[in-house]
């Protein structure tokens, strides 16, 4: 049996691939667990600058959970809760990854696949991509953390449209409602994702990580503490900051070391 999650490194950029193309990259329980493990391990790697998440092949990013497992793994509320805890942990690992994350989307991006894509920082999709949560056909619901991953991007009205109608929408619609960042022609998706990751990787990693943390914090209703306000200036004590502004003044390319 092939590995459900593949990992490839190219310098400071990692590519994580959901590997089940025969079933449009539907995720089994072991695949959810492995994806969470991989994302936690990558988050701890100080040498990384960007992570691309994708599905194997050209047919799908991921078509959600493997329904073939449901009779044995999700046939009761207790089983569904245990399964959902694994999914929630994986989505959280993507959302809380220190490094910028980019979903490279081809084909179907539905159900759990949409949750994974929405948990990433950015989403680049091919023009023929499709998005949805047709869970109403199963008589099942999304858990609160799974809903939250998508609701971070779209309005409650759009979320209910997808859930209640079971609509699968096209890339143009997904772009209009804020679900994805950009659309390119199908043949350009890999190249555009690569170029985007390279641009991210050339930036200052400490600043990127702090920007992720700050944007996430501003979504919370509680007021900022003085410590949090002060942290926004903390990168100015870093070696990267000294190298960055000096290189800019000297019209040179900066060399960042995450220090």
C-alpha positions in Angstrom: 0.0 0.0 0.0 1.4 3.4 -1.0 2.1 6.1 1.6 -1.0 8.3 2.2 1.0 11.5 2.6 4.2 12.2 0.7 6.8 14.8 1.7 9.4 16.4 -0.7 11.9 19.1 0.2 13.4 21.6 -2.2 15.7 23.8 -0.3 13.6 25.9 2.1 10.3 24.8 0.5 8.5 21.6 1.4 5.7 20.0 -0.6 3.1 17.8 1.2 1.1 15.6 -1.1 -2.2 13.8 -0.3 -1.6 10.6 -2.1 -4.8 8.7 -3.0 -5.4 9.6 -6.6 -7.5 6.5 -7.3 -10.2 7.9 -5.0 -9.6 11.6 -5.8 -7.3 11.9 -2.8 -9.9 11.0 -0.3 -8.4 10.9 3.1 -8.5 7.7 5.2 -8.1 7.9 9.0 -4.4 7.0 8.8 -4.0 9.7 6.2 -5.5 12.3 8.5 -3.2 11.2 11.3 -0.2 11.3 9.1 -1.0 14.7 7.7 -1.2 16.1 11.2 2.1 14.5 12.2 3.9 15.8 9.1 2.6 19.4 9.6 3.6 19.4 13.2 7.1 18.2 12.3 7.5 20.7 9.6 6.3 23.6 11.8 9.2 22.8 14.2 11.8 22.9 11.4 13.5 26.3 11.6 15.1 25.9 8.1 11.8 25.9 6.3 10.3 29.0 4.7 7.1 27.8 3.0 5.0 24.7 2.7 2.9 23.7 -0.4 0.0 21.3 0.2 -1.4 19.5 -2.9 -3.2 16.4 -4.1 -1.6 13.7 -6.2 -2.4 13.9 -9.9 -4.6 16.4 -11.6 -8.1 15.2 -10.7 -8.4 16.5 -7.2 -6.8 18.4 -4.4 -8.8 16.2 -2.0 -12.4 15.0 -2.1 -12.8 14.8 1.7 -12.8 11.8 3.9 -12.9 8.3 2.5 -16.6 7.3 2.8 -15.6 3.6 2.5 -14.4 3.8 6.1 -17.6 5.1 7.5 -19.3 1.7 8.3 -16.4 0.7 10.6 -14.9 4.1 11.6 -17.9 6.5 11.8 -21.1 4.4 12.3 -22.0 6.0 15.6 -21.8 9.4 17.4 -19.0 8.0 19.6 -17.0 6.8 16.6 -17.6 10.0 14.7 -16.4 12.1 17.7 -13.2 10.1 17.9 -12.6 10.4 14.1 -13.5 14.2 14.3 -10.9 14.7 17.0 -8.2 13.4 14.5 -9.5 15.7 11.8 -9.6 18.7 14.1 -6.1 18.1 15.3 -4.8 18.0 11.7 -6.7 21.1 10.6 -5.3 22.9 13.7 -1.8 21.7 12.8 -2.1 23.4 9.4 -3.6 26.6 10.8 -1.0 26.9 13.5 2.0 26.0 11.4 4.7 28.6 12.0 5.6 28.7 8.3 3.5 30.2 5.5 1.3 27.5 3.9 0.0 27.4 0.3 -2.7 25.2 -1.1 -2.2 24.2 -4.7 -5.6 23.3 -6.0 -6.5 21.2 -9.0 -9.9 19.6 -9.6 -12.1 18.7 -6.7 -11.6 20.4 -3.4 -14.5 19.3 -1.3 -15.5 18.3 2.2 -12.4 17.7 4.3 -10.3 18.7 1.3 -11.9 22.2 1.5 -11.2 22.3 5.2 -7.5 21.6 4.6 -7.3 24.2 1.8 -9.0 26.8 4.0 -6.7 26.1 6.9 -3.8 27.2 4.7 -2.7 30.8 4.5 -3.2 31.1 0.7 -5.0 29.2 -2.0 -4.1 29.1 -5.7 -6.6 27.2 -7.9 -6.9 26.0 -11.5 -9.8 27.4 -13.5 -11.6 24.0 -13.6 -11.4 23.5 -9.8 -14.5 22.8 -7.9 -15.4 23.6 -4.2 -18.1 22.4 -1.8 -19.2 20.5 1.3 -21.9 18.2 0.0 -22.3 16.6 3.4 -26.1 17.0 3.3 -26.2 13.9 1.1 -24.7 11.8 4.0 -27.0 13.0 6.8 -23.9 14.1 8.7 -22.6 17.4 10.0 -19.3 19.2 10.3 -17.8 19.6 13.7 -17.5 23.2 15.0 -13.7 23.4 14.4 -14.2 22.1 10.9 -16.8 24.8 10.2 -14.5 27.4 11.7 -11.7 26.6 9.2 -14.0 27.5 6.3 -15.9 30.4 8.1 -12.6 32.2 8.6 -12.8 32.9 4.8 -16.5 33.1 3.8 -19.6 34.6 5.3 -22.1 32.6 7.3 -24.6 33.0 4.4 -22.1 31.4 2.0 -21.3 28.6 4.5 -25.0 27.8 4.9 -25.5 27.9 1.1 -22.8 25.2 0.7 -24.1 23.1 3.6 -27.8 23.3 3.0 -27.9 23.0 -0.8 -24.8 20.8 -1.0 -23.6 23.0 -3.8 -20.3 22.4 -5.5 -19.2 25.7 -6.9 -16.7 26.7 -9.6 -13.4 28.6 -9.1 -14.9 32.0 -10.2 -17.5 31.8 -7.5 -14.9 30.7 -4.9 -12.8 33.7 -5.8 -15.8 36.1 -5.5 -16.7 34.9 -2.0 -13.1 35.0 -0.8 -12.5 31.2 -0.6 -9.4 31.3 -2.8 -6.7 34.0 -3.5 -6.3 33.6 -7.3 -7.2 31.5 -10.3 -4.9 30.5 -13.1 -5.3 28.3 -16.1 -5.0 24.6 -15.2 -1.7 24.1 -16.8 -0.3 27.0 -14.8 -1.2 25.9 -11.3 2.0 24.1 -10.4 4.2 26.9 -11.8 2.2 29.7 -10.2 2.3 27.9 -6.8 6.1 27.3 -7.1 6.7 31.0 -8.0 4.5 32.1 -5.1 6.4 29.8 -2.7 9.7 31.1 -3.9 8.6 34.7 -3.4 7.6 33.8 0.2 10.8 31.9 0.8 12.9 34.9 -0.2 11.3 37.1 2.5 12.4 37.4 6.1 11.1 34.2 7.9 10.9 35.8 11.3 8.7 38.5 10.0 6.5 36.0 8.1 6.0 33.9 11.2 5.1 37.0 13.3 2.8 38.3 10.7 0.9 35.0 10.7 0.6 35.1 14.4 -0.5 38.8 14.4 -3.2 38.3 11.8 -4.5 35.2 13.6 -4.6 37.2 16.9 -6.6 40.1 15.4 -9.4 37.7 14.6 -9.9 37.2 18.3 -12.3 39.7 20.1 -10.2 40.2 23.3 -8.1 43.5 23.4 -4.4 43.3 22.7 -2.1 43.3 25.7 0.9 45.7 25.9 3.1 42.6 25.6 1.4 41.7 22.3 1.6 45.3 21.0 5.4 45.4 21.9 6.0 42.1 20.1 5.2 43.7 16.8 8.6 45.5 17.0 10.6 42.4 18.2 12.0 41.6 14.8 13.9 44.9 14.9 16.3 43.2 17.4 17.0 40.4 15.0 20.1 39.8 12.8 17.7 39.4 9.8 16.4 42.9 10.3 19.9 44.4 10.3 20.8 42.4 7.2 17.5 43.3 5.5 17.6 47.1 5.7 21.3 47.3 5.0 20.9 45.2 1.9 18.0 47.4 0.8 20.1 50.5 1.2 23.0 48.9 -0.6 20.8 47.6 -3.3 21.8 44.0 -2.6 19.8 40.8 -2.0 19.4 40.2 1.7 20.5 36.9 3.3 18.0 35.8 6.0 18.9 33.2 8.6 15.9 33.3 10.8 18.0 34.8 13.6 
